[in-house]
Amino acid sequence: MGIINLPSSKRSFNCKKEEVDGVTFLKCEPIERKGDIKVALTDEPIMFRVDKDSGKFELISDGGADPKTIKELDKYLKFFI
C-alpha cells in the first residue's frame, strides 16, 4: 500500500497490508514532517482488521493515537480502498 499523504497536511500514514491465517490486517504508522525530520505520532502502529466481504475496517489497536488522527486515517482509508 505504501505511504498515504494527507492533502494540505504535513501528516502521512505508512500503511501495509498483512495476511495472517486468511485474515487481512492493515498496519499504519502515522508520521508528521517537521522541517526535514519525520516524527512518529504514535508509539505503536494503528491496526485494523479488514472484512474481505464488505471492505470495512475494524479498529484493533489505536497505537496510542489521538481520536482525531484515527478519524482522519479512517476517512482517508475509505477513500483509497
N, C-alpha and C positions, 0 to 999 in steps of 0.2 A: 504494500500500500504506500508506504513512504511518508514523507512529511507533508502535512496539510497546513498551509499558511492561511491565516485569517485576514480578510481584507481590512485595510486601514488599521492594522494592529501589529504590534511587534511580537505577538504570540504566535506560536506554531505548535503542532502536535505531531510527534514522530510516532506513527501508528503501524503496527504489524499484526497480521492475522496469523494465528496458530491453531492447528487442529490436533486435539488430543482425544483419542478413543472415539472418533466420529463426532466430537463436539467442537464447534468453531468458537475460538476466543479472539477478542480484539484487545490488544495491549497498546495503550497510548501514553506517551511521555510528554507532558506539556512543557514547553520551554519559551523563554522570552528573551529577546535581544536587548541588551543594554550596551549600546555602542558596538564594539566588536566582540563582546563577550555574550555567550549564551548561558542563561541561568535556568536551572531546573525549577519548576514551580511546585513540584511535589516530591515527597521522599521516596515514593514508590510509583510504578506505573498505574494508570487508571485501567481497570479490567472490565470488559463487557463479555457476556455470553451472547452469541448471535443465533437467533432462531432461524434455521435454514428455510422453513416453510413460509414464515411471514416476513423475514428480514428484519425483525425487531431486535433491539438491543436490551439486555438485562444487565444492569449495573451490578457487578460482583464486588469490586473494591474501588473506592474513590481515591486511594493512594495518598490521602491527606489533602486533596484539593478542596478549594472553597466551592460552595454551591454555584456561584456564578461561572466558574471555569467548567464545571460539569455540564451546566445547561448550554454553554457556548459550544462545547465539544459535541454534545448530543445533537444539537441543532445542525451543526456542520456535517456530522456523520450521516444524518438522514439525507442531506443534500447530495453527498458523494456516493452513497452506497444504495 
